[in-house]
């Protein structure tokens, strides 16, 4: 059975599609990936170096009449972008029009009652620009690292989440730098936590809660 070594920015849906599987569950739920499921219960949060076992694809066949024209429709696999947008004071930007640019396409919509942008995108889109009012953000789709069981003790995942929440941790490089500690302190102050500057305990749990994963 082939094996795939995860690279930075990859997630299960993207890996499965690269091997011809439109449904990522057929890969993730294969018995050979039991250890991966225990290690990474969220298939969207993989870490570089993780190993994914790729099962054999089942051949599909269709019976068609000769002498006639037949049409087959292939639906492009999509994934869902979900982003909560906050204002300067941390308030959700509810019911605000948004524009998402990515993959040469533009998508318009309105944030929901919690300030969340929900938009389906083609699986191949790796980066988008989100516009809400006069503000805009460039987002990497699928580039988030897990917080547990990683070679860098979850630091790159902490840095990415802090950055997404508006706290500048410096380079997302897996190193607990002074700038990253200062960003953690600012996060702790905002949420009424003891100031430690360390990604552990209540601080880590709150970071996961506020970020959403």
GROMACS elastic network, one bead per residue, 0.5 to 0.9 nm:
[ bonds ]
;  ai    aj funct       b0    kb
    1    53     6  0.66521   500
    1    54     6  0.62394   500
    1    55     6  0.61440   500
    1    56     6  0.72499   500
    2    52     6  0.85791   500
    2    53     6  0.60312   500
    2    54     6  0.53162   500
    2    55     6  0.72211   500
    2    56     6  0.84382   500
    3    51     6  0.64539   500
    3    52     6  0.56286   500
    3    54     6  0.57527   500
    3    55     6  0.89359   500
    4    15     6  0.81410   500
    4    50     6  0.81929   500
    4    51     6  0.56524   500
    4    52     6  0.50383   500
    4    53     6  0.63157   500
    4    54     6  0.70362   500
    5    48     6  0.73658   500
    5    49     6  0.54470   500
    5    50     6  0.57705   500
    5    52     6  0.64761   500
    5    53     6  0.89613   500
    6     9     6  0.84223   500
    6    10     6  0.63029   500
    6    11     6  0.79439   500
    6    15     6  0.83533   500
    6    46     6  0.72722   500
    6    47     6  0.66773   500
    6    49     6  0.51491   500
    6    50     6  0.52423   500
    6    51     6  0.62653   500
    6    52     6  0.73528   500
    7    10     6  0.57760   500
    7    11     6  0.88920   500
    7    46     6  0.87732   500
    7    47     6  0.74004   500
    7    49     6  0.65843   500
    7    50     6  0.82368   500
    8    11     6  0.88707   500
    8    46     6  0.84185   500
    8    47     6  0.68797   500
    8    48     6  0.52033   500
    8    49     6  0.86188   500
    8   143     6  0.67230   500
    8   144     6  0.86562   500
    8   145     6  0.81668   500
    9    46     6  0.82319   500
    9    47     6  0.83403   500
    9    48     6  0.81112   500
    9   126     6  0.86125   500
    9   140     6  0.83122   500
    9   141     6  0.78196   500
    9   142     6  0.54933   500
    9   144     6  0.68255   500
    9   145     6  0.79414   500
   10    13     6  0.84955   500
   10    14     6  0.64777   500
   10    15     6  0.67716   500
   10    44     6  0.82913   500
   10    45     6  0.85227   500
   10    46     6  0.69989   500
   10    47     6  0.81879   500
   10    48     6  0.80988   500
   10   142     6  0.63536   500
   10   143     6  0.67375   500
   10   144     6  0.89301   500
   11    14     6  0.56032   500
   11    15     6  0.62552   500
   11    16     6  0.86807   500
   11    43     6  0.65093   500
   11    44     6  0.50396   500
   11    45     6  0.64491   500
   11    46     6  0.58798   500
   11    47     6  0.86993   500
   11   142     6  0.62335   500
   11   143     6  0.80395   500
   12    15     6  0.51150   500
   12    16     6  0.59537   500
   12    17     6  0.84852   500
   12    24     6  0.61563   500
   12    25     6  0.85716   500
   12    27     6  0.80991   500
   12    28     6  0.72460   500
   12    43     6  0.54878   500
   12    44     6  0.61061   500
   12    45     6  0.83457   500
   12    46     6  0.77151   500
   12    52     6  0.86200   500
   13    16     6  0.52010   500
   13    17     6  0.61743   500
   13    18     6  0.87093   500
   13    21     6  0.84895   500
   13    22     6  0.78097   500
   13    23     6  0.73823   500
   13    25     6  0.84062   500
   13    43     6  0.80027   500
   13    44     6  0.77135   500
   13    79     6  0.81114   500
   13   123     6  0.78057   500
   14    17     6  0.52016   500
   14    18     6  0.63147   500
   14    19     6  0.89600   500
   14    24     6  0.81356   500
   14   123     6  0.66854   500
   14   124     6  0.75635   500
   14   142     6  0.88514   500
   15    18     6  0.51607   500
   15    19     6  0.66785   500
   15    20     6  0.89544   500
   15    21     6  0.85449   500
   15    24     6  0.80184   500
   15    52     6  0.87245   500
   16    19     6  0.53291   500
   16    20     6  0.64365   500
   16    22     6  0.67486   500
   16    23     6  0.72076   500
   16    24     6  0.52479   500
   16    25     6  0.85458   500
   16    26     6  0.82867   500
   16    27     6  0.64862   500
   16    28     6  0.85559   500
   16    54     6  0.80356   500
   17    22     6  0.54363   500
   17    23     6  0.77681   500
   17    24     6  0.73975   500
   17    77     6  0.81815   500
   17   123     6  0.83001   500
   18    21     6  0.73350   500
   18    22     6  0.89975   500
   19    22     6  0.88854   500
   19    54     6  0.77448   500
   19    57     6  0.85848   500
   20    57     6  0.76380   500
   21    24     6  0.63478   500
   21    25     6  0.88498   500
   21    26     6  0.73339   500
   21    27     6  0.76801   500
   21    57     6  0.76466   500
   22    25     6  0.89503   500
   22    26     6  0.87245   500
   22    76     6  0.87220   500
   22    77     6  0.63941   500
   23    26     6  0.59910   500
   23    27     6  0.78496   500
   23    77     6  0.85668   500
   24    27     6  0.54718   500
   24    28     6  0.61997   500
   24    29     6  0.84128   500
   24    43     6  0.89241   500
   25    29     6  0.54024   500
   25    30     6  0.79127   500
   26    29     6  0.57127   500
   26    30     6  0.62244   500
   26    55     6  0.80283   500
   27    30     6  0.54678   500
   27    33     6  0.76845   500
   27    52     6  0.80693   500
   27    53     6  0.73531   500
   27    54     6  0.61027   500
   27    55     6  0.64617   500
   28    31     6  0.84886   500
   28    32     6  0.88536   500
   28    33     6  0.61299   500
   28    34     6  0.81669   500
   28    36     6  0.80101   500
   28    37     6  0.71558   500
   28    43     6  0.75235   500
   28    52     6  0.78958   500
   28    53     6  0.83664   500
   28    54     6  0.87319   500
   29    32     6  0.82860   500
   29    33     6  0.65752   500
   29    34     6  0.73135   500
   29    37     6  0.77999   500
   30    33     6  0.55310   500
   30    34     6  0.71957   500
   30    53     6  0.81068   500
   30    54     6  0.84018   500
   30    55     6  0.72545   500
   31    34     6  0.54375   500
   31    35     6  0.88167   500
   32    35     6  0.75593   500
   32    36     6  0.85305   500
   32    52     6  0.85893   500
   32    53     6  0.63101   500
   32    54     6  0.86201   500
   32    55     6  0.84984   500
   33    36     6  0.51064   500
   33    37     6  0.62943   500
   33    38     6  0.88059   500
   33    51     6  0.85693   500
   33    52     6  0.65471   500
   33    53     6  0.60456   500
   33    54     6  0.86811   500
   34    37     6  0.51564   500
   34    38     6  0.64146   500
   34    39     6  0.87044   500
   35    38     6  0.51960   500
   35    39     6  0.61754   500
   35    40     6  0.84438   500
   36    39     6  0.50130   500
   36    40     6  0.56801   500
   36    41     6  0.78330   500
   36    43     6  0.89487   500
   36    50     6  0.77324   500
   36    51     6  0.73908   500
   36    52     6  0.71267   500
   37    40     6  0.50774   500
   37    41     6  0.51097   500
   37    42     6  0.78115   500
   37    43     6  0.76945   500
   38    41     6  0.57949   500
   39    42     6  0.89298   500
   39   148     6  0.86926   500
   39   149     6  0.74009   500
   40    43     6  0.62492   500
   40    44     6  0.85806   500
   40    45     6  0.68161   500
   40    46     6  0.65935   500
   40    47     6  0.87626   500
   40   146     6  0.80866   500
   40   148     6  0.88227   500
   40   149     6  0.87675   500
   41    44     6  0.88371   500
   41    45     6  0.82559   500
   42    45     6  0.55651   500
   42    46     6  0.78771   500
   42   146     6  0.87788   500
   43    46     6  0.65106   500
   44   142     6  0.69620   500
   44   144     6  0.81498   500
   44   145     6  0.89136   500
   44   146     6  0.89645   500
   45   142     6  0.79183   500
   45   143     6  0.83546   500
   45   144     6  0.63538   500
   45   145     6  0.56813   500
   45   146     6  0.52566   500
   45   147     6  0.88759   500
   45   213     6  0.89611   500
   46    49     6  0.87383   500
   46    50     6  0.68101   500
   46   143     6  0.89934   500
   46   144     6  0.79950   500
   46   145     6  0.62081   500
   46   146     6  0.63749   500
   47    50     6  0.57330   500
   47   144     6  0.86147   500
   47   145     6  0.57213   500
   47   146     6  0.65247   500
   47   149     6  0.89374   500
   47   150     6  0.68944   500
   47   151     6  0.88252   500
   48    51     6  0.87930   500
   48   145     6  0.84043   500
   48   150     6  0.87708   500
   54    57     6  0.88105   500
   64    68     6  0.83177   500
   64    70     6  0.75432   500
   65    68     6  0.63078   500
   65    69     6  0.86566   500
   65    70     6  0.85687   500
   66    69     6  0.82870   500
   75    78     6  0.89204   500
   76   122     6  0.67231   500
   76   123     6  0.77942   500
   77   121     6  0.86232   500
   77   122     6  0.61992   500
   77   123     6  0.58007   500
   77   124     6  0.87484   500
   78   120     6  0.62509   500
   78   121     6  0.53318   500
   78   124     6  0.82966   500
   79   119     6  0.84775   500
   79   120     6  0.56326   500
   79   121     6  0.55114   500
   79   122     6  0.64051   500
   79   123     6  0.56763   500
   80   118     6  0.68177   500
   80   119     6  0.56655   500
   80   121     6  0.61048   500
   80   122     6  0.87507   500
   80   123     6  0.89087   500
   81   117     6  0.73935   500
   81   118     6  0.56398   500
   81   119     6  0.51269   500
   81   120     6  0.60572   500
   81   121     6  0.69941   500
   81   141     6  0.77222   500
   82   116     6  0.65824   500
   82   117     6  0.54573   500
   82   119     6  0.67367   500
   82   120     6  0.88451   500
   83   115     6  0.83165   500
   83   116     6  0.54193   500
   83   117     6  0.50656   500
   83   118     6  0.68577   500
   84    92     6  0.72776   500
   84    93     6  0.82489   500
   84   111     6  0.83814   500
   84   114     6  0.74519   500
   84   115     6  0.55077   500
   84   117     6  0.61247   500
   84   118     6  0.88735   500
   84   211     6  0.85715   500
   85    90     6  0.88425   500
   85    91     6  0.84265   500
   85    92     6  0.59244   500
   85    93     6  0.58053   500
   85    94     6  0.83558   500
   85   111     6  0.81792   500
   85   114     6  0.86425   500
   85   115     6  0.54810   500
   85   116     6  0.60598   500
   85   117     6  0.72873   500
   85   132     6  0.82751   500
   86    89     6  0.76736   500
   86    90     6  0.51677   500
   86    91     6  0.52234   500
   86    93     6  0.55019   500
   86    94     6  0.88449   500
   86   115     6  0.70385   500
   86   116     6  0.89837   500
   86   165     6  0.85821   500
   87    90     6  0.51428   500
   87    91     6  0.51730   500
   87    92     6  0.62137   500
   87    93     6  0.61246   500
   88    91     6  0.72454   500
   89    92     6  0.89874   500
   90    93     6  0.89893   500
   91    94     6  0.87262   500
   91   115     6  0.85278   500
   92   113     6  0.83795   500
   92   114     6  0.59768   500
   92   116     6  0.79365   500
   93    96     6  0.62547   500
   93   111     6  0.72502   500
   93   112     6  0.86083   500
   93   113     6  0.83924   500
   93   114     6  0.74007   500
   93   116     6  0.79482   500
   93   132     6  0.87084   500
   94   110     6  0.83113   500
   94   111     6  0.57262   500
   94   112     6  0.58378   500
   94   113     6  0.51201   500
   94   114     6  0.57536   500
   94   116     6  0.75565   500
   95   110     6  0.56048   500
   95   112     6  0.54283   500
   95   113     6  0.61265   500
   95   114     6  0.82977   500
   95   115     6  0.67097   500
   95   116     6  0.88662   500
   96   109     6  0.83635   500
   96   110     6  0.52290   500
   96   111     6  0.52266   500
   96   112     6  0.78967   500
   96   115     6  0.76184   500
   96   132     6  0.69732   500
   96   133     6  0.76067   500
   97   108     6  0.73242   500
   97   109     6  0.57025   500
   97   111     6  0.64078   500
   97   131     6  0.86006   500
   97   132     6  0.63732   500
   97   133     6  0.72327   500
   98   107     6  0.82548   500
   98   108     6  0.57648   500
   98   109     6  0.53947   500
   98   110     6  0.56042   500
   98   111     6  0.69295   500
   98   117     6  0.76554   500
   98   130     6  0.71250   500
   98   131     6  0.55198   500
   98   133     6  0.71685   500
   99   106     6  0.67900   500
   99   107     6  0.56456   500
   99   109     6  0.66203   500
   99   110     6  0.85707   500
   99   129     6  0.81092   500
   99   130     6  0.58796   500
   99   131     6  0.50196   500
   99   132     6  0.67137   500
  100   105     6  0.82340   500
  100   106     6  0.56292   500
  100   107     6  0.50392   500
  100   108     6  0.64148   500
  100   109     6  0.84928   500
  100   119     6  0.80867   500
  100   128     6  0.65389   500
  100   129     6  0.57177   500
  100   131     6  0.63502   500
  100   132     6  0.89794   500
  101   104     6  0.70409   500
  101   105     6  0.58355   500
  101   107     6  0.64914   500
  101   108     6  0.89611   500
  101   127     6  0.87207   500
  101   128     6  0.54081   500
  101   129     6  0.51118   500
  101   130     6  0.65542   500
  101   131     6  0.83167   500
  102   105     6  0.54863   500
  102   106     6  0.65475   500
  102   107     6  0.84332   500
  102   121     6  0.81707   500
  102   125     6  0.64467   500
  102   126     6  0.80705   500
  102   127     6  0.63230   500
  102   129     6  0.65853   500
  102   130     6  0.89314   500
  103   106     6  0.83578   500
  103   121     6  0.86336   500
  103   122     6  0.79484   500
  103   124     6  0.78521   500
  103   125     6  0.54784   500
  103   126     6  0.80627   500
  103   127     6  0.78314   500
  103   128     6  0.76144   500
  107   119     6  0.77020   500
  107   120     6  0.89834   500
  107   121     6  0.89727   500
  108   119     6  0.86596   500
  109   117     6  0.79057   500
  109   118     6  0.82914   500
  109   119     6  0.79974   500
  110   115     6  0.87688   500
  110   116     6  0.86065   500
  110   117     6  0.70571   500
  110   118     6  0.85668   500
  111   114     6  0.75158   500
  111   115     6  0.50559   500
  111   116     6  0.50796   500
  111   118     6  0.73922   500
  111   132     6  0.89513   500
  112   115     6  0.52119   500
  112   116     6  0.53518   500
  112   117     6  0.68355   500
  112   118     6  0.81835   500
  113   116     6  0.73832   500
  121   124     6  0.82514   500
  121   125     6  0.68052   500
  122   125     6  0.57645   500
  123   126     6  0.79466   500
  125   128     6  0.74790   500
  125   141     6  0.72895   500
  126   139     6  0.85118   500
  126   140     6  0.59605   500
  126   142     6  0.71963   500
  126   143     6  0.85507   500
  127   138     6  0.70991   500
  127   139     6  0.56247   500
  127   141     6  0.55063   500
  127   142     6  0.88839   500
  128   137     6  0.82991   500
  128   138     6  0.58071   500
  128   139     6  0.53337   500
  128   140     6  0.66843   500
  128   141     6  0.73934   500
  129   136     6  0.67676   500
  129   137     6  0.55937   500
  129   139     6  0.61137   500
  129   140     6  0.89506   500
  130   135     6  0.83019   500
  130   136     6  0.53794   500
  130   137     6  0.52101   500
  130   138     6  0.63515   500
  130   139     6  0.73530   500
  131   134     6  0.71072   500
  131   135     6  0.58371   500
  131   137     6  0.67074   500
  132   135     6  0.54452   500
  132   136     6  0.62459   500
  132   137     6  0.87942   500
  133   136     6  0.79447   500
  139   164     6  0.87872   500
  140   143     6  0.58751   500
  140   144     6  0.83977   500
  141   144     6  0.81064   500
  142   145     6  0.86991   500
  143   160     6  0.87960   500
  144   156     6  0.84996   500
  144   157     6  0.63306   500
  144   160     6  0.67046   500
  144   161     6  0.79777   500
  145   150     6  0.87060   500
  145   154     6  0.75781   500
  145   155     6  0.89922   500
  145   156     6  0.66270   500
  145   158     6  0.83926   500
  145   160     6  0.77892   500
  146   149     6  0.78246   500
  146   150     6  0.73474   500
  146   154     6  0.63725   500
  146   156     6  0.83218   500
  146   157     6  0.55365   500
  146   158     6  0.84815   500
  146   213     6  0.86906   500
  147   150     6  0.71591   500
  147   153     6  0.71765   500
  147   155     6  0.71845   500
  147   156     6  0.80128   500
  147   157     6  0.53796   500
  147   158     6  0.67089   500
  147   204     6  0.87112   500
  147   208     6  0.87833   500
  148   153     6  0.66465   500
  148   154     6  0.55500   500
  148   157     6  0.88230   500
  149   152     6  0.85761   500
  149   153     6  0.66550   500
  149   154     6  0.71971   500
  150   153     6  0.51875   500
  150   154     6  0.56951   500
  150   155     6  0.86859   500
  151   154     6  0.75063   500
  151   174     6  0.88328   500
  152   155     6  0.57287   500
  152   156     6  0.69695   500
  152   173     6  0.89433   500
  152   174     6  0.54940   500
  152   175     6  0.74374   500
  153   156     6  0.82108   500
  153   157     6  0.89018   500
  153   174     6  0.80017   500
  154   157     6  0.52486   500
  154   158     6  0.62386   500
  154   159     6  0.87400   500
  154   174     6  0.73421   500
  154   199     6  0.85224   500
  155   159     6  0.61037   500
  155   160     6  0.85916   500
  155   172     6  0.83439   500
  155   173     6  0.79323   500
  155   175     6  0.63792   500
  155   176     6  0.64302   500
  155   199     6  0.76742   500
  156   159     6  0.50149   500
  156   160     6  0.61352   500
  156   161     6  0.86337   500
  156   172     6  0.55377   500
  156   173     6  0.57590   500
  156   175     6  0.72609   500
  156   176     6  0.86229   500
  157   160     6  0.51841   500
  157   161     6  0.62616   500
  157   162     6  0.86310   500
  157   172     6  0.82164   500
  157   174     6  0.77558   500
  158   161     6  0.52560   500
  158   162     6  0.61536   500
  158   163     6  0.85488   500
  158   169     6  0.88394   500
  158   172     6  0.87769   500
  158   174     6  0.85202   500
  158   180     6  0.88057   500
  158   184     6  0.89279   500
  158   199     6  0.71239   500
  158   204     6  0.80692   500
  158   207     6  0.79144   500
  158   208     6  0.88884   500
  159   162     6  0.51513   500
  159   163     6  0.60699   500
  159   164     6  0.85868   500
  159   167     6  0.87866   500
  159   168     6  0.82029   500
  159   169     6  0.56624   500
  159   170     6  0.78130   500
  159   171     6  0.79261   500
  159   172     6  0.56191   500
  159   173     6  0.80612   500
  159   174     6  0.75512   500
  159   175     6  0.89339   500
  159   176     6  0.86229   500
  159   180     6  0.68247   500
  159   183     6  0.87162   500
  159   184     6  0.89773   500
  160   163     6  0.50702   500
  160   164     6  0.61455   500
  160   165     6  0.86818   500
  160   169     6  0.81067   500
  160   172     6  0.63043   500
  161   164     6  0.50162   500
  161   165     6  0.62480   500
  161   166     6  0.87760   500
  161   167     6  0.86145   500
  161   207     6  0.74110   500
  161   208     6  0.81542   500
  161   211     6  0.64324   500
  161   213     6  0.88814   500
  162   165     6  0.51227   500
  162   166     6  0.63972   500
  162   167     6  0.50648   500
  162   168     6  0.67435   500
  162   169     6  0.65545   500
  162   180     6  0.85654   500
  162   183     6  0.71367   500
  162   184     6  0.75491   500
  162   187     6  0.79102   500
  162   207     6  0.78063   500
  162   211     6  0.83844   500
  163   166     6  0.52060   500
  163   167     6  0.51237   500
  163   168     6  0.53261   500
  163   169     6  0.62846   500
  163   170     6  0.83339   500
  163   172     6  0.85903   500
  163   183     6  0.87937   500
  164   167     6  0.74198   500
  164   168     6  0.87586   500
  164   211     6  0.79271   500
  165   168     6  0.86889   500
  165   210     6  0.84350   500
  165   211     6  0.71033   500
  167   180     6  0.88050   500
  167   182     6  0.89732   500
  167   183     6  0.54201   500
  167   184     6  0.78728   500
  167   186     6  0.74152   500
  167   187     6  0.71941   500
  168   171     6  0.86775   500
  168   179     6  0.76002   500
  168   180     6  0.73975   500
  168   182     6  0.86987   500
  168   183     6  0.59753   500
  169   172     6  0.73594   500
  169   176     6  0.89686   500
  169   177     6  0.80957   500
  169   178     6  0.85867   500
  169   179     6  0.53860   500
  169   181     6  0.74864   500
  169   182     6  0.74869   500
  169   183     6  0.53482   500
  169   184     6  0.78831   500
  170   173     6  0.85595   500
  170   177     6  0.80142   500
  170   179     6  0.59219   500
  170   180     6  0.62902   500
  170   183     6  0.87103   500
  171   174     6  0.84182   500
  171   175     6  0.85530   500
  171   180     6  0.86507   500
  172   175     6  0.78070   500
  173   176     6  0.86308   500
  174   177     6  0.88850   500
  175   180     6  0.82291   500
  176   179     6  0.80685   500
  176   180     6  0.58668   500
  176   181     6  0.67401   500
  176   198     6  0.86233   500
  177   180     6  0.51191   500
  177   181     6  0.63149   500
  177   182     6  0.86582   500
  178   181     6  0.50297   500
  178   182     6  0.61504   500
  178   183     6  0.86216   500
  178   197     6  0.89223   500
  179   182     6  0.50289   500
  179   183     6  0.62141   500
  179   184     6  0.86496   500
  180   183     6  0.50422   500
  180   184     6  0.62593   500
  180   185     6  0.86778   500
  180   197     6  0.79727   500
  181   185     6  0.62047   500
  181   186     6  0.86982   500
  181   196     6  0.82436   500
  181   198     6  0.64499   500
  181   199     6  0.83631   500
  182   186     6  0.62605   500
  182   187     6  0.86133   500
  182   197     6  0.63180   500
  183   186     6  0.51020   500
  183   187     6  0.62324   500
  183   188     6  0.86425   500
  183   197     6  0.76232   500
  184   188     6  0.61294   500
  184   189     6  0.86450   500
  184   195     6  0.83034   500
  184   196     6  0.78710   500
  184   198     6  0.67765   500
  184   199     6  0.72570   500
  184   203     6  0.80502   500
  185   189     6  0.61721   500
  185   190     6  0.86545   500
  185   193     6  0.89030   500
  185   194     6  0.86944   500
  185   195     6  0.56034   500
  185   196     6  0.64745   500
  185   198     6  0.80571   500
  186   189     6  0.51414   500
  186   190     6  0.62607   500
  186   191     6  0.87569   500
  186   195     6  0.84081   500
  186   197     6  0.84459   500
  187   190     6  0.52383   500
  187   191     6  0.63819   500
  187   192     6  0.86587   500
  187   193     6  0.83457   500
  187   195     6  0.89527   500
  187   197     6  0.88950   500
  187   203     6  0.83181   500
  187   207     6  0.82364   500
  188   191     6  0.52680   500
  188   192     6  0.59659   500
  188   194     6  0.65348   500
  188   195     6  0.58213   500
  188   196     6  0.78930   500
  188   197     6  0.78424   500
  188   203     6  0.66600   500
  188   206     6  0.88101   500
  189   192     6  0.52094   500
  189   193     6  0.60834   500
  189   194     6  0.75872   500
  189   195     6  0.67376   500
  190   193     6  0.78173   500
  191   206     6  0.81748   500
  192   195     6  0.86250   500
  193   196     6  0.86143   500
  193   202     6  0.75210   500
  193   203     6  0.69583   500
  193   206     6  0.89408   500
  194   202     6  0.86396   500
  194   203     6  0.82572   500
  195   198     6  0.84390   500
  195   203     6  0.89045   500
  196   199     6  0.83857   500
  196   203     6  0.84335   500
  197   203     6  0.86356   500
  198   201     6  0.85923   500
  198   203     6  0.75108   500
  198   204     6  0.83404   500
  199   202     6  0.86596   500
  199   203     6  0.60770   500
  199   204     6  0.52241   500
  199   205     6  0.89841   500
  199   207     6  0.87027   500
  200   203     6  0.56789   500
  200   205     6  0.76412   500
  201   204     6  0.55402   500
  201   205     6  0.64288   500
  201   206     6  0.87376   500
  202   205     6  0.50919   500
  202   206     6  0.59922   500
  202   207     6  0.84661   500
  203   206     6  0.51910   500
  203   207     6  0.61178   500
  203   208     6  0.87156   500
  204   207     6  0.50458   500
  204   208     6  0.63074   500
  204   209     6  0.86298   500
  205   208     6  0.52064   500
  205   209     6  0.61928   500
  205   210     6  0.87072   500
  206   210     6  0.60044   500
  206   211     6  0.83292   500
  207   210     6  0.53104   500
  207   211     6  0.59379   500
  207   212     6  0.82063   500
  207   213     6  0.84174   500
  208   211     6  0.52700   500
  208   212     6  0.57259   500
  208   213     6  0.50549   500
  209   212     6  0.51858   500
  209   213     6  0.66486   500
  210   213     6  0.80838   500
